[in-house]
């Protein structure tokens, strides 16, 4: 089995591009997770504020 140099370089290039894409995706997911962690607490506070405003007839 004889693999040409160009073919081997293309395979390595594709593997490096996939590796870099996965690194970027991991960084994006980390940022997204950092943003979405406090979301349930903020949503709960927003619901409490809406209920209080409704009860005070301010809504």
PDB file of N, CA, C and O in Angstrom:
ATOM      1  N   UNK A   1       0.850  -1.166   0.000  1.00  0.00           N
ATOM      2  CA  UNK A   1       0.000   0.000   0.000  1.00  0.00           C
ATOM      3  C   UNK A   1       0.901   1.236   0.000  1.00  0.00           C
ATOM      4  O   UNK A   1       1.674   1.461   0.931  1.00  0.00           O
ATOM      5  N   UNK A   2       0.784   2.018  -1.051  1.00  0.00           N
ATOM      6  CA  UNK A   2       1.646   3.190  -1.216  1.00  0.00           C
ATOM      7  C   UNK A   2       0.792   4.448  -1.210  1.00  0.00           C
ATOM      8  O   UNK A   2      -0.067   4.622  -2.074  1.00  0.00           O
ATOM      9  N   UNK A   3       1.025   5.323  -0.239  1.00  0.00           N
ATOM     10  CA  UNK A   3       0.259   6.566  -0.126  1.00  0.00           C
ATOM     11  C   UNK A   3       1.150   7.708  -0.610  1.00  0.00           C
ATOM     12  O   UNK A   3       2.306   7.829  -0.204  1.00  0.00           O
ATOM     13  N   UNK A   4       0.596   8.534  -1.476  1.00  0.00           N
ATOM     14  CA  UNK A   4       1.362   9.668  -1.975  1.00  0.00           C
ATOM     15  C   UNK A   4       1.482  10.735  -0.885  1.00  0.00           C
ATOM     16  O   UNK A   4       0.664  10.806   0.032  1.00  0.00           O
ATOM     17  N   UNK A   5       2.494  11.537  -1.007  1.00  0.00           N
ATOM     18  CA  UNK A   5       2.744  12.592  -0.028  1.00  0.00           C
ATOM     19  C   UNK A   5       1.613  13.611  -0.010  1.00  0.00           C
ATOM     20  O   UNK A   5       1.203  14.064   1.059  1.00  0.00           O
ATOM     21  N   UNK A   6       1.108  13.975  -1.186  1.00  0.00           N
ATOM     22  CA  UNK A   6       0.012  14.951  -1.250  1.00  0.00           C
ATOM     23  C   UNK A   6      -1.233  14.436  -0.534  1.00  0.00           C
ATOM     24  O   UNK A   6      -1.900  15.188   0.176  1.00  0.00           O
ATOM     25  N   UNK A   7      -1.538  13.180  -0.719  1.00  0.00           N
ATOM     26  CA  UNK A   7      -2.708  12.587  -0.075  1.00  0.00           C
ATOM     27  C   UNK A   7      -2.537  12.585   1.444  1.00  0.00           C
ATOM     28  O   UNK A   7      -3.464  12.916   2.183  1.00  0.00           O
ATOM     29  N   UNK A   8      -1.354  12.213   1.895  1.00  0.00           N
ATOM     30  CA  UNK A   8      -1.086  12.184   3.325  1.00  0.00           C
ATOM     31  C   UNK A   8      -1.181  13.592   3.926  1.00  0.00           C
ATOM     32  O   UNK A   8      -1.732  13.767   5.012  1.00  0.00           O
ATOM     33  N   UNK A   9      -0.649  14.583   3.227  1.00  0.00           N
ATOM     34  CA  UNK A   9      -0.733  15.961   3.709  1.00  0.00           C
ATOM     35  C   UNK A   9      -2.170  16.455   3.748  1.00  0.00           C
ATOM     36  O   UNK A   9      -2.537  17.193   4.662  1.00  0.00           O
ATOM     37  N   UNK A  10      -2.985  16.072   2.787  1.00  0.00           N
ATOM     38  CA  UNK A  10      -4.403  16.461   2.781  1.00  0.00           C
ATOM     39  C   UNK A  10      -5.136  15.844   3.967  1.00  0.00           C
ATOM     40  O   UNK A  10      -5.953  16.503   4.609  1.00  0.00           O
ATOM     41  N   UNK A  11      -4.847  14.594   4.250  1.00  0.00           N
ATOM     42  CA  UNK A  11      -5.483  13.917   5.380  1.00  0.00           C
ATOM     43  C   UNK A  11      -5.088  14.602   6.687  1.00  0.00           C
ATOM     44  O   UNK A  11      -5.938  14.841   7.545  1.00  0.00           O
ATOM     45  N   UNK A  12      -3.805  14.915   6.839  1.00  0.00           N
ATOM     46  CA  UNK A  12      -3.347  15.598   8.046  1.00  0.00           C
ATOM     47  C   UNK A  12      -3.971  16.976   8.154  1.00  0.00           C
ATOM     48  O   UNK A  12      -4.362  17.395   9.244  1.00  0.00           O
ATOM     49  N   UNK A  13      -4.072  17.689   7.034  1.00  0.00           N
ATOM     50  CA  UNK A  13      -4.686  19.012   7.035  1.00  0.00           C
ATOM     51  C   UNK A  13      -6.144  18.939   7.469  1.00  0.00           C
ATOM     52  O   UNK A  13      -6.591  19.774   8.255  1.00  0.00           O
ATOM     53  N   UNK A  14      -6.886  17.967   6.979  1.00  0.00           N
ATOM     54  CA  UNK A  14      -8.290  17.804   7.356  1.00  0.00           C
ATOM     55  C   UNK A  14      -8.405  17.483   8.844  1.00  0.00           C
ATOM     56  O   UNK A  14      -9.287  18.009   9.523  1.00  0.00           O
ATOM     57  N   UNK A  15      -7.534  16.636   9.350  1.00  0.00           N
ATOM     58  CA  UNK A  15      -7.567  16.298  10.774  1.00  0.00           C
ATOM     59  C   UNK A  15      -7.267  17.518  11.648  1.00  0.00           C
ATOM     60  O   UNK A  15      -7.893  17.699  12.693  1.00  0.00           O
ATOM     61  N   UNK A  16      -6.322  18.345  11.231  1.00  0.00           N
ATOM     62  CA  UNK A  16      -5.990  19.552  11.993  1.00  0.00           C
ATOM     63  C   UNK A  16      -7.155  20.540  11.950  1.00  0.00           C
ATOM     64  O   UNK A  16      -7.460  21.172  12.961  1.00  0.00           O
ATOM     65  N   UNK A  17      -7.809  20.682  10.795  1.00  0.00           N
ATOM     66  CA  UNK A  17      -8.962  21.588  10.689  1.00  0.00           C
ATOM     67  C   UNK A  17     -10.093  21.100  11.588  1.00  0.00           C
ATOM     68  O   UNK A  17     -10.736  21.910  12.256  1.00  0.00           O
ATOM     69  N   UNK A  18     -10.346  19.809  11.617  1.00  0.00           N
ATOM     70  CA  UNK A  18     -11.397  19.253  12.487  1.00  0.00           C
ATOM     71  C   UNK A  18     -11.036  19.492  13.952  1.00  0.00           C
ATOM     72  O   UNK A  18     -11.899  19.851  14.753  1.00  0.00           O
ATOM     73  N   UNK A  19      -9.780  19.295  14.301  1.00  0.00           N
ATOM     74  CA  UNK A  19      -9.336  19.519  15.675  1.00  0.00           C
ATOM     75  C   UNK A  19      -9.535  20.973  16.081  1.00  0.00           C
ATOM     76  O   UNK A  19     -10.029  21.245  17.175  1.00  0.00           O
ATOM     77  N   UNK A  20      -9.157  21.912  15.216  1.00  0.00           N
ATOM     78  CA  UNK A  20      -9.339  23.327  15.523  1.00  0.00           C
ATOM     79  C   UNK A  20     -10.818  23.697  15.627  1.00  0.00           C
ATOM     80  O   UNK A  20     -11.200  24.490  16.487  1.00  0.00           O
ATOM     81  N   UNK A  21     -11.641  23.130  14.762  1.00  0.00           N
ATOM     82  CA  UNK A  21     -13.080  23.395  14.817  1.00  0.00           C
ATOM     83  C   UNK A  21     -13.663  22.896  16.133  1.00  0.00           C
ATOM     84  O   UNK A  21     -14.523  23.556  16.717  1.00  0.00           O
ATOM     85  N   UNK A  22     -13.213  21.754  16.601  1.00  0.00           N
ATOM     86  CA  UNK A  22     -13.696  21.229  17.881  1.00  0.00           C
ATOM     87  C   UNK A  22     -13.245  22.107  19.044  1.00  0.00           C
ATOM     88  O   UNK A  22     -13.994  22.289  20.003  1.00  0.00           O
ATOM     89  N   UNK A  23     -12.048  22.646  18.973  1.00  0.00           N
ATOM     90  CA  UNK A  23     -11.566  23.557  20.016  1.00  0.00           C
ATOM     91  C   UNK A  23     -12.414  24.829  20.056  1.00  0.00           C
ATOM     92  O   UNK A  23     -12.775  25.300  21.135  1.00  0.00           O
ATOM     93  N   UNK A  24     -12.730  25.381  18.896  1.00  0.00           N
ATOM     94  CA  UNK A  24     -13.566  26.581  18.831  1.00  0.00           C
ATOM     95  C   UNK A  24     -14.957  26.277  19.355  1.00  0.00           C
ATOM     96  O   UNK A  24     -15.528  27.080  20.093  1.00  0.00           O
ATOM     97  N   UNK A  25     -15.516  25.124  18.982  1.00  0.00           N
ATOM     98  CA  UNK A  25     -16.840  24.730  19.457  1.00  0.00           C
ATOM     99  C   UNK A  25     -16.846  24.561  20.971  1.00  0.00           C
ATOM    100  O   UNK A  25     -17.806  24.951  21.637  1.00  0.00           O
ATOM    101  N   UNK A  26     -15.783  23.984  21.515  1.00  0.00           N
ATOM    102  CA  UNK A  26     -15.696  23.812  22.966  1.00  0.00           C
ATOM    103  C   UNK A  26     -15.650  25.169  23.674  1.00  0.00           C
ATOM    104  O   UNK A  26     -16.294  25.348  24.707  1.00  0.00           O
ATOM    105  N   UNK A  27     -14.908  26.108  23.135  1.00  0.00           N
ATOM    106  CA  UNK A  27     -14.842  27.447  23.723  1.00  0.00           C
ATOM    107  C   UNK A  27     -16.210  28.121  23.659  1.00  0.00           C
ATOM    108  O   UNK A  27     -16.620  28.778  24.616  1.00  0.00           O
ATOM    109  N   UNK A  28     -16.922  27.965  22.535  1.00  0.00           N
ATOM    110  CA  UNK A  28     -18.247  28.548  22.391  1.00  0.00           C
ATOM    111  C   UNK A  28     -19.228  27.946  23.391  1.00  0.00           C
ATOM    112  O   UNK A  28     -20.034  28.665  23.981  1.00  0.00           O
ATOM    113  N   UNK A  29     -19.164  26.647  23.580  1.00  0.00           N
ATOM    114  CA  UNK A  29     -20.058  25.970  24.529  1.00  0.00           C
ATOM    115  C   UNK A  29     -19.745  26.423  25.962  1.00  0.00           C
ATOM    116  O   UNK A  29     -20.658  26.595  26.769  1.00  0.00           O
ATOM    117  N   UNK A  30     -18.465  26.616  26.276  1.00  0.00           N
ATOM    118  CA  UNK A  30     -18.101  27.106  27.614  1.00  0.00           C
ATOM    119  C   UNK A  30     -18.671  28.496  27.861  1.00  0.00           C
ATOM    120  O   UNK A  30     -19.190  28.774  28.943  1.00  0.00           O
ATOM    121  N   UNK A  31     -18.578  29.373  26.860  1.00  0.00           N
ATOM    122  CA  UNK A  31     -19.123  30.723  27.002  1.00  0.00           C
ATOM    123  C   UNK A  31     -20.641  30.664  27.131  1.00  0.00           C
ATOM    124  O   UNK A  31     -21.227  31.368  27.954  1.00  0.00           O
ATOM    125  N   UNK A  32     -21.275  29.826  26.316  1.00  0.00           N
ATOM    126  CA  UNK A  32     -22.726  29.690  26.366  1.00  0.00           C
ATOM    127  C   UNK A  32     -23.175  29.154  27.717  1.00  0.00           C
ATOM    128  O   UNK A  32     -24.179  29.609  28.265  1.00  0.00           O
ATOM    129  N   UNK A  33     -22.447  28.202  28.248  1.00  0.00           N
ATOM    130  CA  UNK A  33     -22.784  27.644  29.560  1.00  0.00           C
ATOM    131  C   UNK A  33     -22.627  28.713  30.637  1.00  0.00           C
ATOM    132  O   UNK A  33     -23.449  28.792  31.550  1.00  0.00           O
ATOM    133  N   UNK A  34     -21.582  29.538  30.543  1.00  0.00           N
ATOM    134  CA  UNK A  34     -21.371  30.610  31.520  1.00  0.00           C
ATOM    135  C   UNK A  34     -22.524  31.601  31.479  1.00  0.00           C
ATOM    136  O   UNK A  34     -22.923  32.129  32.516  1.00  0.00           O
ATOM    137  N   UNK A  35     -23.065  31.859  30.288  1.00  0.00           N
ATOM    138  CA  UNK A  35     -24.171  32.808  30.137  1.00  0.00           C
ATOM    139  C   UNK A  35     -25.484  32.206  30.647  1.00  0.00           C
ATOM    140  O   UNK A  35     -26.279  32.900  31.281  1.00  0.00           O
ATOM    141  N   UNK A  36     -25.710  30.929  30.373  1.00  0.00           N
ATOM    142  CA  UNK A  36     -27.003  30.315  30.672  1.00  0.00           C
ATOM    143  C   UNK A  36     -27.139  29.783  32.095  1.00  0.00           C
ATOM    144  O   UNK A  36     -28.245  29.428  32.504  1.00  0.00           O
ATOM    145  N   UNK A  37     -26.055  29.716  32.857  1.00  0.00           N
ATOM    146  CA  UNK A  37     -26.138  29.184  34.220  1.00  0.00           C
ATOM    147  C   UNK A  37     -27.071  30.028  35.097  1.00  0.00           C
ATOM    148  O   UNK A  37     -27.905  29.447  35.791  1.00  0.00           O
ATOM    149  N   UNK A  38     -26.979  31.371  35.106  1.00  0.00           N
ATOM    150  CA  UNK A  38     -27.870  32.140  35.984  1.00  0.00           C
ATOM    151  C   UNK A  38     -29.272  32.348  35.401  1.00  0.00           C
ATOM    152  O   UNK A  38     -30.105  32.986  36.046  1.00  0.00           O
ATOM    153  N   UNK A  39     -29.552  31.837  34.218  1.00  0.00           N
ATOM    154  CA  UNK A  39     -30.836  32.086  33.564  1.00  0.00           C
ATOM    155  C   UNK A  39     -32.040  31.618  34.381  1.00  0.00           C
ATOM    156  O   UNK A  39     -32.996  32.384  34.500  1.00  0.00           O
ATOM    157  N   UNK A  40     -32.056  30.418  34.947  1.00  0.00           N
ATOM    158  CA  UNK A  40     -33.236  30.011  35.738  1.00  0.00           C
ATOM    159  C   UNK A  40     -33.495  30.927  36.938  1.00  0.00           C
ATOM    160  O   UNK A  40     -34.648  31.210  37.263  1.00  0.00           O
ATOM    161  N   UNK A  41     -32.439  31.386  37.589  1.00  0.00           N
ATOM    162  CA  UNK A  41     -32.621  32.287  38.733  1.00  0.00           C
ATOM    163  C   UNK A  41     -33.199  33.618  38.270  1.00  0.00           C
ATOM    164  O   UNK A  41     -34.099  34.165  38.908  1.00  0.00           O
ATOM    165  N   UNK A  42     -32.684  34.139  37.163  1.00  0.00           N
ATOM    166  CA  UNK A  42     -33.201  35.405  36.640  1.00  0.00           C
ATOM    167  C   UNK A  42     -34.649  35.260  36.193  1.00  0.00           C
ATOM    168  O   UNK A  42     -35.451  36.176  36.373  1.00  0.00           O
ATOM    169  N   UNK A  43     -34.981  34.124  35.618  1.00  0.00           N
ATOM    170  CA  UNK A  43     -36.359  33.874  35.200  1.00  0.00           C
ATOM    171  C   UNK A  43     -37.280  33.815  36.416  1.00  0.00           C
ATOM    172  O   UNK A  43     -38.394  34.337  36.370  1.00  0.00           O
ATOM    173  N   UNK A  44     -36.832  33.193  37.493  1.00  0.00           N
ATOM    174  CA  UNK A  44     -37.624  33.140  38.719  1.00  0.00           C
ATOM    175  C   UNK A  44     -37.849  34.522  39.315  1.00  0.00           C
ATOM    176  O   UNK A  44     -38.949  34.836  39.769  1.00  0.00           O
ATOM    177  N   UNK A  45     -36.808  35.347  39.312  1.00  0.00           N
ATOM    178  CA  UNK A  45     -36.941  36.712  39.818  1.00  0.00           C
ATOM    179  C   UNK A  45     -37.906  37.513  38.947  1.00  0.00           C
ATOM    180  O   UNK A  45     -38.708  38.289  39.466  1.00  0.00           O
ATOM    181  N   UNK A  46     -37.835  37.332  37.643  1.00  0.00           N
ATOM    182  CA  UNK A  46     -38.736  38.046  36.736  1.00  0.00           C
ATOM    183  C   UNK A  46     -40.188  37.645  36.986  1.00  0.00           C
ATOM    184  O   UNK A  46     -41.074  38.498  36.960  1.00  0.00           O
ATOM    185  N   UNK A  47     -40.441  36.363  37.227  1.00  0.00           N
ATOM    186  CA  UNK A  47     -41.804  35.902  37.502  1.00  0.00           C
ATOM    187  C   UNK A  47     -42.311  36.482  38.817  1.00  0.00           C
ATOM    188  O   UNK A  47     -43.465  36.901  38.911  1.00  0.00           O
ATOM    189  N   UNK A  48     -41.444  36.505  39.838  1.00  0.00           N
ATOM    190  CA  UNK A  48     -41.839  37.082  41.126  1.00  0.00           C
ATOM    191  C   UNK A  48     -42.180  38.561  40.961  1.00  0.00           C
ATOM    192  O   UNK A  48     -43.177  39.029  41.510  1.00  0.00           O
ATOM    193  N   UNK A  49     -41.369  39.295  40.215  1.00  0.00           N
ATOM    194  CA  UNK A  49     -41.633  40.720  39.995  1.00  0.00           C
ATOM    195  C   UNK A  49     -42.953  40.926  39.254  1.00  0.00           C
ATOM    196  O   UNK A  49     -43.724  41.822  39.599  1.00  0.00           O
ATOM    197  N   UNK A  50     -43.218  40.100  38.237  1.00  0.00           N
ATOM    198  CA  UNK A  50     -44.484  40.219  37.509  1.00  0.00           C
ATOM    199  C   UNK A  50     -45.684  39.932  38.403  1.00  0.00           C
ATOM    200  O   UNK A  50     -46.705  40.612  38.298  1.00  0.00           O
ATOM    201  N   UNK A  51     -45.578  38.935  39.282  1.00  0.00           N
ATOM    202  CA  UNK A  51     -46.689  38.609  40.186  1.00  0.00           C
ATOM    203  C   UNK A  51     -46.918  39.749  41.177  1.00  0.00           C
ATOM    204  O   UNK A  51     -48.059  40.127  41.440  1.00  0.00           O
ATOM    205  N   UNK A  52     -45.837  40.294  41.722  1.00  0.00           N
ATOM    206  CA  UNK A  52     -45.977  41.403  42.676  1.00  0.00           C
ATOM    207  C   UNK A  52     -46.589  42.612  41.981  1.00  0.00           C
ATOM    208  O   UNK A  52     -47.474  43.256  42.544  1.00  0.00           O
ATOM    209  N   UNK A  53     -46.137  42.938  40.767  1.00  0.00           N
ATOM    210  CA  UNK A  53     -46.710  44.065  40.030  1.00  0.00           C
ATOM    211  C   UNK A  53     -48.184  43.824  39.719  1.00  0.00           C
ATOM    212  O   UNK A  53     -48.987  44.756  39.774  1.00  0.00           O
ATOM    213  N   UNK A  54     -48.548  42.585  39.393  1.00  0.00           N
ATOM    214  CA  UNK A  54     -49.950  42.268  39.114  1.00  0.00           C
ATOM    215  C   UNK A  54     -50.795  42.447  40.374  1.00  0.00           C
ATOM    216  O   UNK A  54     -51.892  43.004  40.316  1.00  0.00           O
ATOM    217  N   UNK A  55     -50.285  41.974  41.510  1.00  0.00           N
ATOM    218  CA  UNK A  55     -51.021  42.083  42.756  1.00  0.00           C
ATOM    219  C   UNK A  55     -51.157  43.528  43.209  1.00  0.00           C
ATOM    220  O   UNK A  55     -52.129  43.873  43.881  1.00  0.00           O
ATOM    221  N   UNK A  56     -50.215  44.365  42.860  1.00  0.00           N
ATOM    222  CA  UNK A  56     -50.273  45.788  43.228  1.00  0.00           C
ATOM    223  C   UNK A  56     -50.982  46.626  42.157  1.00  0.00           C
ATOM    224  O   UNK A  56     -51.008  47.854  42.246  1.00  0.00           O
ATOM    225  N   UNK A  57     -51.548  45.973  41.163  1.00  0.00           N
ATOM    226  CA  UNK A  57     -52.236  46.633  40.044  1.00  0.00           C
ATOM    227  C   UNK A  57     -51.334  47.629  39.318  1.00  0.00           C
ATOM    228  O   UNK A  57     -51.796  48.687  38.890  1.00  0.00           O
ATOM    229  N   UNK A  58     -50.104  47.310  39.185  1.00  0.00           N
ATOM    230  CA  UNK A  58     -49.162  48.176  38.468  1.00  0.00           C
ATOM    231  C   UNK A  58     -48.871  47.649  37.067  1.00  0.00           C
ATOM    232  O   UNK A  58     -48.162  48.290  36.291  1.00  0.00           O
ATOM    233  N   UNK A  59     -49.407  46.509  36.755  1.00  0.00           N
ATOM    234  CA  UNK A  59     -49.143  45.881  35.470  1.00  0.00           C
ATOM    235  C   UNK A  59     -50.256  46.134  34.496  1.00  0.00           C
ATOM    236  O   UNK A  59     -50.196  45.673  33.356  1.00  0.00           O
TER     237      UNK A  59
END
